[in-house]
């Protein structure tokens, strides 16, 4: 079909522009044209809707200036595809394709989302509670969860004199404030993005503010922000959010931070990001951030972009930085020289002499039936030293040793690997002794 050929040709235009690192505005214009052509090709109802097939390039246009993080490729028909960058856009697409209006789910990878029409800020507060709980339980150290709202940001840009066409690109600059000082961000806004110095200075007065309910109340009385409808809505919801977070008892780790922007374009309301803090030295008044470990926010318009009838499903979600958290934990273990336990096995069933495989198998069967996590080496006559070394290597804390004398006496020799302490335990009491010695504090 001529229409399909036109779509492929337009896809090639977009691919070349990205390959040549053309002006972002030009790329965005051609991508919008491509998406409109696709929508016209397959839409029976409405206009500017995505054609839901698998796979399609549905990621473009959701990430703002962060679209450079998407990896493009082609299918056999020459159509542009993209490797998955995050799980939020695919989740929204799934809801639209399956006409799901209410769902709460977590993803084995690292995500948690709540979709559905609910009263304001209750699901959002739960997401923040979950982040707080995860980071507290992992004991990664001091952390802070920064929160803001895209409506407050957009309202702030408006009252500061930022043209509508520059909202997203200036938002991307503000998002760099956790890595760059204000003067460098201001220089980028004015020098690279053409914002007036006066507008940049007005933004600077706001984005360096952070606090809690007191700051929210102050901004609600701000002569400029209070006159902006979007900002007023966002601040009202932010106040409600902090009231719920106070009930959850977690506001000590939450900061309303006007510098938080999160560059992804699909966010529509509350946004948040969790960072680990580090005290550099005794002379530093405030801890400094050493990196983001979780982030998320509200994306009420994303599902409707994929639904043929434009039906909207409000959503809020959070993504945990599993890889970064693992990296931090690994560094901590290396620094402490603590041995990593690679198994959940509680006890290894061992023998001190030869020809005791049957007795080992009898004992391990008893332990398995009692719910004890036990192992045995798959050798008929393993050397005792090799069995003990296996426990050292894998972190198994206990060894249950059967020998000829122990069998005669009706006991099992229980060895604590870490201390090399050995005690004789009556066979009928062995399960309870293992449970007691491996019980977590």
VOVO-663660 format. One record per residue (C-alpha): residue in one letter; x, y, z. Coordinates in steps of 0.001 Angstrom, whole numbers, padded with zeros to 6 digits, always signed. Layout:
aXYZ/...
//
This chain:
x+000000+000000+000000/x+001101+003532-000770/x+000311+004633+002806/x+002565+001943+004289/x+005358+002895+001902/x+004994+006510+003018/x+005258+005460+006669/x+008426+003486+005942/x+009902+006441+004077/x+009101+008775+006959/x+010639+006278+009370/x+013817+006394+007303/x+013814+010204+007541/x+013627+009996+011344/x+016358+007376+011485/x+018726+009489+009366/x+018091+012607+011440/x+018914+010739+014648/x+021961+009146+013073/x+023198+012581+011973/x+022436+014036+015440/x+020216+016705+013910/x+018514+019494+015852/x+016180+017946+018504/x+013277+020176+017474/x+013573+018976+013878/x+013698+015345+015029/x+010644+015848+017249/x+008750+017415+014333/x+009501+014484+012008/x+008721+011914+014742/x+005350+013598+015327/x+004689+013405+011586/x+005615+009704+011585/x+003284+008933+014492/x+000439+010858+012862/x+000916+008916+009626/x+000813+005639+011560/x-002337+006707+013389/x-004049+007720+010145/x-003048+004419+008583/x-004801+002220+011114/x-007249+004282+013136/x-010949+003740+012588/x-011952+006055+015440/x-010501+009413+016438/x-007275+010982+015283/x-003688+010969+016502/x-004007+007561+018142/x-001377+004837+018117/x-001986+001700+016103/x-001624-001101+018641/x+000439-003827+017049/x+003410-005759+018346/x+005999-004423+017983/x+005833-000680+017192/x+007859+002350+018059/x+005708+003574+020952/x+008525+004984+023074/x+009334+008082+021046/x+007891+011293+022426/x+007521+010087+026029/x+011007+010875+027264/x+011578+014484+026219/x+015264+015265+025800/x+016095+011872+027336/x+015021+010159+024080/x+018713+009704+023306/x+018599+006857+025840/x+016361+004822+023504/x+018109+002398+021145/x+016585+002329+017661/x+016583-000586+015217/x+014490-001830+012292/x+012319-004868+011695/x+012325-006828+008441/x+009742-004495+006931/x+011988-001497+007471/x+009859-000130+010322/x+011536+001611+013246/x+011577-000277+016548/x+013019+000531+019959/x+014538-001586+022690/x+012753-001260+026028/x+014123+001645+028060/x+011787+001407+031036/x+008684-000489+032149/x+006201+002387+032470/x+005396+002887+028784/x+004949-000883+028134/x+002717-001076+031230/x+000516+001766+029950/x+000324+000060+026563/x-000705-003206+028248/x-003540-001464+030131/x-004830+000157+026929/x-004668-003039+024834/x-006481-005091+027497/x-008984-002376+028515/x-007899-002541+032170/x-009039+000412+034279/x-007997-000699+037786/x-004919-002677+038808/x-002157-002732+041386/x+000935-004648+040371/x+004611-005099+041024/x+007096-006252+038423/x+009801-008792+039186/x+012304-006465+037507/x+011961-003413+039768/x+008623-001642+039328/x+005448-001035+041327/x+002384+000663+039820/x-001193+001512+040821/x-003691+002196+038026/x-007256+003410+038470/x-009513+006320+039364/x-009047+006922+043092/x-009222+009859+045474/x-006209+012199+045199/x-002820+011348+046668/x-003756+008095+048473/x-002016+005788+045936/x+000825+008306+045589/x+001421+008240+049351/x+001461+004435+049299/x+004156+004422+046607/x+006324+006704+048742/x+005692+004508+051790/x+006888+001500+049782/x+010094+003282+048741/x+010704+004315+052356/x+010129+000751+053564/x+012444-000801+050971/x+015316+001604+051601/x+014911+001313+055378/x+014901-002495+055303/x+017956-002651+053034/x+019893-000503+055546/x+021785+001263+052781/x+022449+004269+054994/x+020870+007698+055253/x+018494+008535+052393/x+016114+011266+051289/x+013033+011052+049070/x+012575+014264+047068/x+009077+015096+045823/x+007692+017716+043466/x+004839+018050+040973/x+004992+018707+037228/x+002054+021085+037566/x+003998+023148+040094/x+006979+023157+037730/x+004895+024212+034728/x+003134+026878+036775/x+006491+028120+038041/x+007865+028316+034492/x+004785+030260+033393/x+004972+032881+036151/x+008729+033219+035604/x+008209+034125+031952/x+009285+030922+030202/x+007584+030572+026771/x+005326+027515+026446/x+007531+026146+023677/x+010524+026044+026057/x+008848+024382+029060/x+010215+020899+028380/x+013724+021938+027436/x+014017+024224+030493/x+012598+021392+032615/x+015439+019211+031330/x+017945+021847+032480/x+016385+022088+035946/x+016644+018298+036196/x+020448+018659+036171/x+020558+020628+039414/x+021419+017485+041389/x+024636+017195+039364/x+025476+020808+038459/x+025538+024075+040449/x+022834+026650+039730/x+025205+028980+037868/x+026030+026268+035304/x+022363+025368+034860/x+021501+029064+034447/x+024249+029416+031847/x+022782+026478+029891/x+019277+027967+030017/x+020405+031365+028783/x+023374+030544+026570/x+022255+027276+024940/x+018464+027351+025161/x+017793+031052+024583/x+015945+031830+027811/x+016038+035457+028936/x+018363+036150+031892/x+015456+037709+033799/x+013329+034541+033464/x+016300+032381+034483/x+016886+034487+037603/x+013226+034214+038586/x+013420+030415+038188/x+016525+030439+040391/x+014557+032002+043237/x+012218+029000+043284/x+014300+025950+042355/x+016700+026402+045258/x+013854+025987+047779/x+013199+022740+049639/x+011319+021839+052799/x+008021+020387+053994/x+004515+021550+054857/x+005787+024991+055884/x+007219+025566+052395/x+003998+024346+050759/x+001950+026777+052872/x+004360+029584+051997/x+004087+028920+048270/x+000288+028731+048486/x+000484+032346+049671/x+003056+033303+046999/x+001686+036282+045052/x+002671+034827+041662/x+002292+031056+042067/x-001059+031316+043833/x-002483+033043+040739/x-001493+030164+038443/x-004161+027457+038192/x-001763+024557+037543/x+000617+025523+040340/x-002253+026022+042781/x-003663+022557+041967/x-000243+020969+042373/x+000439+022700+045682/x-002990+021687+046983/x-002293+018039+046183/x+001226+018326+047611/x-000232+019567+050910/x-002640+016611+050940/x+000219+014222+050151/x+002288+015499+053079/x-000706+015099+055397/x-000931+011418+054411/x+002833+010962+054705/x+002617+012431+058216/x+000055+009737+059083/x+002477+007139+057704/x+005198+008601+059930/x+007773+009055+057161/x+007992+012823+056593/x+011405+012878+058268/x+012811+011320+055079/x+010699+013335+052605/x+011661+016710+051121/x+009473+018903+048908/x+012172+020013+046456/x+011404+022494+043681/x+014580+021524+041803/x+013293+018002+041168/x+012114+017807+037552/x+012570+014230+036236/x+012984+014733+032513/x+010499+012112+031254/x+007635+013817+029427/x+004906+011381+030454/x+004724+012594+034069/x+001615+014688+034771/x+001544+015239+038544/x+003568+014185+041567/x+007157+013112+040850/x+009672+011703+043292/x+013236+010464+043498/x+015099+008733+046341/x+018784+009498+046860/x+021384+008128+049254/x+023129+010696+051397/x+026718+010851+052545/x+028357+013101+055122/x+031614+014118+053452/x+033276+015502+056594/x+032533+017053+059968/x+032487+020570+058509/x+029645+019929+056031/x+026359+021278+057362/x+024097+019152+055132/x+024655+015625+053783/x+025302+015416+050049/x+023595+013094+047573/x+025649+010171+046291/x+023136+008973+043716/x+019536+008128+042908/x+018275+004662+043886/x+014550+004992+043075/x+012230+007255+041142/x+008724+007571+039832/x+005598+009659+039660/x+002094+010093+038273/x+001397+009554+034579/x-002335+010040+034055/x-002246+010622+030294/x-000067+007775+029071/x-002645+004961+028838/x-005029+007160+026818/x-002334+007666+024173/x-002489+003939+023415/x-006239+003410+023716/x-008077+003607+020350/x-010906+005571+022005/x-008595+007727+024096/x-009902+006360+027412/x-007698+007606+030225/x-006571+005514+033191/x-004801+007491+035943/x-001575+005790+037070/x+001222+006288+039578/x+004291+004131+039960/x+007832+003756+041217/x+010943+002067+039901/x+013694+000783+042201/x+017308+001041+041009/x+018141-002614+041627/x+021460-002544+039786/x+022690+000523+041664/x+021559-000878+045011/x+023366-004169+044319/x+026483-002239+043367/x+026366-000282+046645/x+025837-003467+048679/x+028715-005208+046894/x+031044-002269+047563/x+030054-002309+051218/x+030728-006039+051536/x+034111-005672+049832/x+035081-002809+052135/x+034126-004777+055251/x+035726-007998+053937/x+032557-009764+055065/x+032053-013169+053470/x+029011-013325+051201/x+026698-016217+051909/x+025728-017767+048573/x+023075-020192+049829/x+020146-020352+052232/x+021120-023863+053316/x+021035-024143+057119/x+023033-027315+057581/x+025231-029751+055681/x+024801-033426+056583/x+028330-034902+056711/x+030047-038101+057760/x+033331-038650+059529/x+034047-042170+058207/x+033514-044136+055023/x+030460-046261+054159/x+027966-043926+055838/x+026115-042655+052745/x+022905-044480+053764/x+022991-042875+057205/x+023577-039443+055691/x+020615-039900+053347/x+018372-041071+056200/x+019277-038038+058282/x+018866-035520+055472/x+015465-036991+054646/x+014377-036430+058269/x+015601-032836+058103/x+013886-032147+054762/x+010611-033580+056090/x+010871-031181+059033/x+011346-028205+056713/x+015073-027755+057358/x+017142-026487+054414/x+019837-029134+054239/x+022434-030349+051744/x+024618-033387+051322/x+027652-033814+049071/x+026963-036131+046127/x+029778-038543+046941/x+029722-041925+048628/x+032760-041345+050813/x+033683-037645+050926/x+036526-036581+053163/x+035417-034720+056272/x+037853-031899+055536/x+036314-031400+052066/x+032828-031280+053555/x+033866-028663+056120/x+035623-026627+053424/x+032442-026675+051320/x+030581-025066+054225/x+033308-022424+054572/x+033136-021610+050851/x+029349-021355+050594/x+028513-019896+053996/x+026542-022839+055369/x+026529-022152+059140/x+026127-025669+060567/x+027375-029200+059916/x+025500-032260+061199/x+028114-035034+061452/x+027205-038705+061693/x+029815-041264+062708/x+029845-044802+064028/x+030064-043697+067664/x+027323-041079+067215/x+025023-043712+065691/x+025614-046025+068688/x+024916-043206+071140/x+021816-041921+069278/x+023285-038454+068814/x+024460-036197+066000/x+027550-034022+066315/x+026529-030448+065407/x+029428-028189+064400/x+029200-024393+064198/x+031299-023506+061155/x+032222-019964+062229/x+033487-020859+065723/x+034287-024572+065184/x+032309-025337+068346/x+030972-028910+068426/x+028114-030277+070560/x+026412-033651+070662/x+022659-033353+070150/x+020092-036096+070647/x+018747-037071+067260/x+015167-036327+068263/x+016211-032817+069320/x+018305-032013+066238/x+015613-030176+064242/x+014802-027779+067090/x+018510-027180+067774/x+019148-026276+064114/x+016142-023945+064068/x+017288-022238+067254/x+020847-021714+065976/x+019798-020415+062536/x+016876-018264+063669/x+017260-014679+062464/x+017397-012076+065238/
//
